[in-house]
C-alpha cells in the first residue's frame, strides 16, 4: 500500500490556505494580529470562540477545546483518514504528490486492521438484521419495548441479536478466516459463534468504529457466566479504552461543557432517548486514565452517577480521585438505592441540579462508613485537612457538624489548611491549586511559542519542573525538536491561540519560568535535611530577587 512521502505532506501544508479551508465550514473575520476568529464549526455557539492561525495552519476553539492543524481539520470535517485528507488538500491547492512504498510489515498490519474492522462492521450489521428482520428477534424486540426503549433509539445505538450460531459460517462465506474471527472475539475455541443467544451492544471507539461487543444474557440456560459479557480483549478491543456512547455524545459534551458518566449501556440509551445527550458509560467499572483523556479533550466537567451500593461507591471514589488529579471538576449524582438512571430517565435532569461536590461526597461516605462518632471525626478531618477554605469546604464542614452534632469550638480542629499551617510545613495540593499549577505550566509553554527568544530559559527547566506528562512532551518538542503527534499538534494550536488572546509577552514568560523554579524548590525543601535545606533556601532567595526585578 502506497504511502505519501513526508516531503509531499509538508508541501501540501505549506500550500494550503488555512483561512480558505476553514471558511468552507464557518465565516471568519480578522481578529488580533494575523489571526482570524469565528463561530466553531464543531459545536453550536453564539459568541465566536474559534481561533485560526493562518501562518502556522492551526486552529483552536476555546469553547469545546478542539484543535489541530489543517490536515486534522479536513479529517474531522470531511470524515477522511490522514491519506485522504492530504489528497483532498493536494487536489484543491494543486500540489503534486509523491508516494513511497511502505514496508511489507506496515502494509500487512494496515491490511489486517482494516479486515478486523470490516468483520466487526459486518457482524454488527448481521446482528441488527437478526434482531429487526427475523422471527427470532420478536421476543427481544418486545423485551426492549418493555424496558421503555423505542425502535429509533435502539437502531441509533445499532443494537442487535446473536442467535448463538450462524455468524461464523456467514463470515467465512464472505471470505474472512477463522483466525480473524477469533482475533475479533467472534469465534470460540471450537470455531463456533462466541456469543450465545444474547442482546448485542456494539462497542465503538470515539470515531464510531466498532471494536467489540457487550452481550446481555436473555435465557437461563446461557452457557456464559455473567449477565453482561464483553468481547475478549485483543488487538482492537481494550475495555479500559472504551466509553460506551462517546461517539454519539461528543457534540453534546462539547456544546454543554459537561460529561455525565453512568455505569450501564441501557442507562446511556434511556437517558439519550429522554433528551439527556452528553452521557457515556464506563461499563460497570471505575474510570480509567485513557477514558478520562478522551473526555478531557471535550470538557473538564464530570458528573458521575454510579450505583448507591458499596461497589458503586468504590467505583465512584476511584474514578473521582483519578479525575480530580487530572484537573476535572467532579460532582456526584446520587440515586436511591436499587434505582438506575434508566428506571426514571425523565426525572434525571432534576437530579443533575442537586449533584454533590467532590468534597461533600467524600466526607459523606466517610461519615457513613465510620464505626463510631470519634472515628467519623478523625476521617473527616483527614479528608478536609489539605483543602483551603471554599464554598465546597464550608458545605462539607456543615455536613460534619450536622451529622456529628459538634459544638463550634470542636470545629476549630477542622480549620482550613492555610490557617493551621506553619512556615515550612507541607500542605497537600488541593484540586484547585493543582489545576492552577498546570495552568501556569501551560501559560509558560504558550509564552515560549509566541516568544521563541525564551527557549534558552525553558531549556534550563528540567522535565521534572512540569507535572503534566503532556507538558513535558511538548517541552521536549520546543527544546529538542522532538516529533509532534496529533495530540501535540492540537496542544500547539491551543497554546498559540491562548498566547495571542492573553498577550503573553517575554516578561510574562520569564516570570512563569521563575515561578516553576520556585515551585520546584519549595517541594524539595519539604523533604530536605538541614544542609540541603540551607542550599535550597539560598537558591529560593535568588529566585525571589529575580521576580522582584521583573515587577
C-alpha positions in Angstrom: 0.0 0.0 0.0 1.5 3.3 -1.1 2.5 6.0 1.5 2.7 9.7 0.8 6.2 11.0 1.2 6.9 13.3 4.1 8.1 16.0 1.7 4.8 15.9 -0.1 2.9 16.2 3.1 4.9 19.2 4.1 4.4 20.7 0.6 0.7 20.3 1.0 0.7 22.0 4.4 2.7 24.9 3.0 0.4 25.4 0.0 -2.9 25.1 1.9 -4.7 28.3 2.7 -6.0 27.7 6.2 -8.5 30.5 6.1 -9.9 29.3 2.8 -10.3 25.7 4.1 -11.9 26.8 7.4 -14.2 29.3 5.6 -15.8 26.4 3.8 -17.3 25.5 7.2 -17.7 28.8 9.1 -17.4 32.5 8.4 -14.2 34.1 9.6 -13.1 37.7 10.4 -9.7 39.1 11.1 -9.0 39.3 14.8 -5.8 40.4 16.5 -2.6 40.3 14.6 -2.6 37.8 11.8 -5.3 35.6 13.4 -8.9 35.1 12.4 -11.9 34.2 14.5 -15.4 32.9 14.0 -18.1 30.5 15.4 -16.8 27.0 15.9 -18.0 24.5 13.2 -17.8 21.7 15.8 -20.4 22.9 18.3 -23.2 25.5 18.4 -22.3 28.8 20.0 -23.4 32.4 19.9 -20.2 34.2 20.7 -17.3 33.3 18.4 -14.5 31.4 20.2 -12.9 29.6 17.3 -9.4 30.9 16.5 -7.4 30.3 13.3 -3.7 30.8 12.8 -3.2 31.1 9.0 0.6 31.2 9.4 1.0 28.1 11.5 -2.0 26.5 9.7 -3.6 25.8 13.2 -7.0 26.1 14.7 -8.3 26.0 18.3 -11.7 26.5 19.9 -11.8 28.0 23.4 -15.4 26.7 23.7 -15.2 23.0 23.1 -11.4 22.5 23.1 -11.0 21.0 19.7 -7.8 22.0 17.8 -5.1 20.8 15.4 -3.6 21.6 12.0 -5.1 22.0 8.6 -4.9 18.2 7.9 -6.8 17.3 11.1 -9.4 20.0 10.2 -10.1 18.3 6.9 -10.1 14.8 8.6 -12.7 15.9 11.1 -14.9 17.9 8.7 -14.7 15.7 5.6 -14.7 12.4 7.5 -11.5 11.3 5.8 -8.4 9.4 7.0 -4.9 11.0 7.0 -4.1 10.0 3.4 -7.5 11.0 2.2 -7.1 14.4 3.8 -3.7 15.1 2.3 -5.0 14.1 -1.1 -8.1 16.3 -0.7 -5.9 19.3 0.1 -3.4 18.4 -2.7 -6.2 18.4 -5.2 -7.6 21.7 -4.0 -4.3 23.6 -4.0 -2.8 21.8 -7.0 0.1 20.1 -5.2 1.6 17.0 -6.9 2.1 14.1 -4.6 4.9 11.6 -4.5 4.3 8.2 -2.9 6.8 5.7 -1.5 6.3 2.0 -0.8 5.7 1.3 2.8 7.4 -1.8 4.4 5.7 -5.2 3.9 5.2 -5.3 7.7 3.4 -2.0 7.7 1.2 -3.0 4.8 0.3 -6.2 6.4 -0.5 -4.5 9.8 -2.7 -2.0 8.0 -4.5 -4.6 5.9 -5.1 -6.7 9.0 -6.6 -3.9 11.0 -8.8 -3.0 8.1 -10.0 -6.6 7.8 -10.7 -6.9 11.5 -12.6 -3.7 11.5 -14.5 -4.8 8.4 -15.6 -8.2 10.0 -16.8 -6.4 13.1 -18.8 -4.0 11.0 -20.3 -6.8 9.1 -21.1 -8.7 12.3 -22.8 -5.6 13.7 -25.0 -5.4 10.5 -25.7 -9.2 10.8 -26.8 -8.9 14.5 -29.0 -5.9 13.5 -30.8 -7.9 10.8 -31.4 -10.9 13.2 -33.0 -8.5 15.7 -35.1 -6.5 13.4 -35.9 -8.8 10.5 -36.3 -12.3 11.9 -38.9 -14.1 13.9 -36.2 -15.0 16.5 -35.9 -11.3 17.2 -39.6 -10.8 18.0 -39.4 -11.6 21.8 -36.2 -9.4 22.1 -37.9 -6.5 20.4 -40.8 -7.0 23.0 -38.2 -7.0 25.8 -36.7 -3.7 24.6 -40.2 -2.2 24.4 -40.9 -3.4 27.9 -37.7 -1.6 29.1 -39.1 1.6 27.5 -36.6 1.7 24.7 -38.1 2.6 21.4 -37.1 1.3 18.0 -35.5 4.6 16.9 -33.1 4.8 19.8 -32.3 1.1 19.6 -31.4 1.5 16.0 -29.3 4.6 16.6 -27.1 2.5 19.0 -27.2 -0.4 16.5 -28.5 -3.0 19.0 -28.6 -6.5 17.6 -29.2 -10.1 18.5 -26.9 -13.1 18.4 -28.6 -16.4 17.6 -25.8 -18.4 19.1 -25.0 -19.9 15.7 -24.7 -18.8 12.1 -22.3 -15.8 12.3 -19.1 -17.7 11.8 -20.4 -19.6 8.8 -21.7 -16.4 7.3 -18.4 -14.5 7.8 -16.4 -17.4 6.3 -18.7 -17.3 3.2 -17.7 -13.6 2.9 -14.0 -14.6 2.9 -13.0 -14.0 6.5 -10.7 -16.6 8.1 -11.2 -18.4 11.4 -8.1 -16.7 12.8 -9.6 -13.3 12.0 -12.9 -14.2 13.7 -11.0 -15.4 16.8 -8.9 -12.2 16.8 -12.1 -10.1 16.9 -13.7 -12.3 19.6 -16.5 -13.6 17.3 -15.4 -17.2 17.2 -14.8 -19.5 20.2 -12.1 -22.2 20.5 -14.4 -24.8 18.9 -14.8 -22.4 15.9 -18.4 -21.7 16.6 -20.1 -18.4 17.5 -18.6 -16.9 20.6 -21.8 -15.3 21.8 -24.9 -17.5 22.6 -28.4 -16.2 22.3 -27.9 -12.6 23.6 -28.8 -9.0 23.1 -25.8 -7.3 21.4 -24.5 -3.8 22.2 -21.8 -2.8 19.7 -18.9 -1.0 21.4 -17.3 1.8 19.3 -14.3 4.0 19.6 -14.5 7.8 19.7 -14.9 7.9 15.9 -17.7 5.4 15.8 -15.8 2.3 14.5 -17.0 -0.9 16.1 -14.2 -2.5 18.2 -16.1 -5.2 20.1 -19.4 -6.1 21.7 -21.1 -6.3 25.1 -23.7 -9.1 25.2 -26.6 -9.3 27.7 -28.0 -12.6 28.9 -31.6 -13.4 27.8 -32.0 -17.1 28.8 -31.4 -19.0 32.0 -29.6 -21.8 30.1 -27.0 -19.4 28.8 -23.6 -21.2 28.9 -21.6 -17.9 29.5 -21.2 -16.6 33.0 -22.3 -13.1 33.8 -25.3 -11.1 33.0 -23.1 -9.0 30.6 -20.2 -10.4 28.8 -17.7 -8.4 26.7 -15.7 -9.3 23.6 -12.3 -10.8 24.8 -9.6 -8.2 24.9 -7.5 -8.2 21.7 -5.9 -6.2 19.0 -8.9 -3.8 18.6 -10.9 -4.1 21.9 -9.5 -2.9 25.2 -12.2 -2.3 27.8 -10.2 0.4 29.5 -10.1 2.5 26.3 -13.9 2.4 25.6 -16.6 4.7 26.9 -19.9 3.4 25.7 -21.8 6.0 23.6 -18.9 8.5 23.3 -19.1 8.7 19.5 -22.7 9.8 19.8 -22.3 12.0 22.8 -19.2 14.0 21.6 -21.2 17.0 20.1 -23.4 17.4 23.2 -20.5 17.1 25.6 -18.6 19.8 23.8 -21.7 22.0 23.4 -22.8 21.7 27.1 -19.3 21.5 28.5 -20.1 18.5 30.7 -20.0 14.8 30.5 -22.3 12.5 32.5 -20.8 9.1 33.3 -23.1 6.2 34.2 -22.5 2.5 34.7 -24.7 0.7 32.2 -25.3 0.8 28.5 -29.0 0.8 28.9 -28.7 3.9 31.1 -27.0 5.7 28.3 -29.6 4.7 25.8 -32.6 5.6 28.0 -31.1 8.9 29.0 -30.4 9.9 25.4 -33.9 8.9 24.5 -35.1 11.2 27.2 -33.1 14.1 25.8 -30.0 13.8 28.1 -27.4 13.6 25.4 -23.9 14.2 26.9 -23.9 10.8 28.6 -21.5 7.9 28.4 -21.0 4.6 30.3 -17.9 3.2 31.9 -19.5 -0.3 31.5 -19.5 -1.1 35.2 -16.0 -0.1 36.2 -14.2 3.0 37.6 -13.0 5.5 35.1 -9.5 4.9 33.6 -6.8 7.3 32.5 -7.4 6.7 28.8 -11.2 7.2 29.2 -10.5 10.5 31.1 -8.1 11.6 28.4 -10.8 11.0 25.7 -13.4 13.0 27.7 -10.9 15.7 28.7 -10.5 16.7 25.0 -14.1 17.8 25.2 -14.8 19.0 28.7 -13.3 19.2 32.2 -16.7 18.9 34.0 -17.8 15.4 35.0 -20.9 14.2 36.7 -20.6 10.7 38.0 -23.7 8.5 38.6 -22.9 5.0 39.8 -25.0 2.6 41.9 -25.6 3.5 45.5 -24.3 0.1 46.7 -20.8 -0.5 48.1 -19.4 -1.5 44.7 -20.8 1.6 43.1 -19.4 3.8 45.8 -16.0 2.4 45.4 -16.1 2.9 41.6 -17.2 6.5 42.2 -14.4 7.1 44.6 -11.7 5.6 42.4 -13.0 7.4 39.3 -13.3 10.8 41.0 -9.9 10.6 42.6 -8.3 9.9 39.2 -10.4 12.6 37.6 -9.5 15.2 40.2 -5.8 14.5 39.8 -6.3 15.2 36.0 -7.9 18.6 36.8 -11.5 17.7 36.3 -14.3 19.5 38.2 -16.2 16.4 39.6 -19.7 16.2 41.0 -21.7 13.1 42.0 -25.3 12.4 41.1 -26.8 10.1 43.8 -29.8 7.9 43.1 -31.9 6.0 45.6 -30.6 2.5 46.4 -31.6 0.0 43.8 -32.6 2.6 41.2 -30.8 3.1 37.9 -30.8 6.2 35.6 -32.8 4.1 33.1 -35.5 3.5 35.7 -36.6 7.1 35.7 -34.8 9.0 32.9 -37.4 11.8 32.8 -36.5 12.9 36.4 -32.8 12.5 35.9 -32.2 16.1 34.8 -33.6 17.4 38.1 -31.1 15.2 39.9 -28.2 16.7 38.0 -29.0 20.1 39.5 -28.6 18.7 43.0 -25.3 16.8 42.3 -22.9 16.7 45.3 -19.5 18.3 45.1 -16.4 16.1 45.2 -15.5 17.1 48.7 -19.1 16.8 50.1 -19.4 13.3 48.7 -16.1 12.1 50.1 -16.9 13.4 53.5 -20.4 12.0 53.5 -19.2 8.5 52.5 -16.5 8.6 55.2 -19.1 9.6 57.9 -21.5 6.8 56.8 -18.7 4.1 56.9 -17.1 5.1 60.2 -17.9 2.7 63.1 -18.3 5.4 65.7 -18.5 9.1 66.2 -14.8 9.6 67.1 -13.6 7.7 64.1 -16.0 9.7 61.9 -14.5 12.9 63.2 -10.9 11.6 62.5 -11.8 10.5 59.0 -13.5 13.8 58.1 -10.5 15.8 59.5 -8.1 13.8 57.3 -10.2 14.5 54.2 -10.7 18.2 54.9 -7.2 18.9 56.2 -5.5 19.6 52.8 -8.2 21.9 51.5 -8.2 25.6 51.7 -11.5 27.4 52.5 -14.1 27.4 49.8 -17.9 27.1 49.4 -17.4 23.3 48.8 -15.4 23.0 52.0 -17.9 25.0 54.0 -20.7 22.8 52.7 -18.7 19.7 53.8 -18.0 21.2 57.1 -21.7 21.9 57.8 -22.3 18.2 57.0 -19.8 17.1 59.6 -21.3 19.4 62.2 -24.9 18.2 61.5 -24.1 14.5 61.4 -21.8 14.5 64.5 -23.7 17.3 66.4 -20.4 19.1 67.0 -20.0 22.3 69.0 -18.4 25.3 67.4 -15.1 25.0 69.4 -14.7 21.4 68.2 -14.9 22.6 64.5 -11.8 24.6 65.1 -9.9 21.3 64.7 -11.2 21.2 61.1 -9.9 24.6 60.2 -8.6 25.1 56.6 -5.1 24.0 55.8 -3.8 27.6 55.3 -4.9 28.8 58.7 -3.3 25.9 60.5 -0.1 25.7 58.6 3.2 27.0 59.9 6.2 28.2 57.9 7.9 25.3 56.2 5.1 22.8 56.9 4.0 20.6 54.0 0.4 21.1 52.8 -1.0 18.7 50.2 -2.1 20.4 47.0 -5.9 20.8 46.5 -7.5 20.2 43.2 -7.8 23.9 42.6 -4.1 24.5 43.4 -3.1 21.6 41.2 -5.2 23.0 38.4 -3.6 26.4 38.9 -0.2 24.9 38.7 -1.0 23.0 35.5 -2.4 26.3 34.0 0.9 28.0 34.9 2.8 25.3 33.0 0.5 25.7 30.0 0.9 29.5 30.0 4.6 29.2 30.1 4.7 26.9 27.1 2.3 29.3 25.3 4.5 32.2 26.0 7.5 30.3 24.5 5.5 29.5 21.4 4.8 33.3 20.9 8.3 34.4 22.1 11.0 31.9 20.8 13.7 34.0 22.5 12.6 32.3 25.7 13.8 28.9 24.5 17.1 29.0 26.4 15.2 29.7 29.7 12.8 26.9 29.0 15.7 24.6 28.4 17.0 25.5 31.8 13.9 23.9 33.3 14.0 20.1 33.6 11.1 17.8 32.7 10.6 17.4 36.5 9.5 21.1 36.7 6.3 20.1 34.8 3.6 17.9 36.5 1.6 17.2 33.3 3.1 14.5 31.1 1.7 16.2 28.0 3.5 19.4 29.0 6.8 17.5 29.5 6.4 16.1 26.0 5.8 19.5 24.5 8.8 21.0 26.3 10.8 18.3 24.6 9.4 19.4 21.2 10.4 23.0 21.8 13.8 22.3 23.4 15.0 19.3 21.4 12.8 19.3 18.3 11.0 16.1 19.1 8.4 14.8 16.6 4.9 16.1 17.2 1.9 13.6 17.1 -1.7 14.7 16.8 -2.1 15.4 20.5 0.9 17.7 20.5 -0.2 19.5 17.3 -3.5 20.1 19.0 -1.7 21.5 22.0 0.4 23.8 19.9 -2.7 25.1 18.3 -4.3 25.8 21.7 -1.1 27.4 23.0 -0.7 29.7 20.1 -4.3 30.9 20.3 -4.0 31.3 24.1 -0.7 33.3 23.8 -2.3 35.7 21.3 -5.5 36.1 23.2 -3.9 36.7 26.6 -0.9 38.7 25.1 1.7 36.5 26.8 4.8 38.6 26.3 8.5 37.9 27.0 8.4 39.4 30.5 5.4 37.2 31.4 7.3 34.2 30.1 10.3 35.0 32.3 8.1 35.4 35.3 6.5 32.0 34.7 9.9 30.3 34.4 10.8 31.7 37.8 7.5 30.6 39.2 8.2 27.0 38.2 11.7 27.2 39.6 10.1 28.5 42.8 7.6 25.6 43.0 10.3 23.0 42.4 12.5 24.5 45.2 9.6 24.6 47.7 8.8 21.0 47.1 12.4 19.9 47.6 12.5 21.9 50.8 9.7 19.8 52.3 12.0 16.7 52.4 15.5 18.2 52.6 17.9 17.7 55.5 19.4 20.8 57.2 22.4 21.2 54.9 20.4 20.7 51.7 17.7 23.0 53.1 20.2 25.8 53.6 21.3 25.5 49.9 17.8 25.3 48.6 16.8 28.4 50.6 19.6 30.4 49.2 18.5 29.4 45.7 15.0 30.3 46.5 16.1 33.8 47.7 17.7 34.4 44.3 14.5 33.4 42.6 12.6 35.8 44.7 15.0 38.6 43.9 14.8 37.9 40.2 11.0 38.0 40.5 11.1 41.3 42.3 13.3 42.8 39.5 10.6 41.9 36.9 7.9 43.9 38.7 
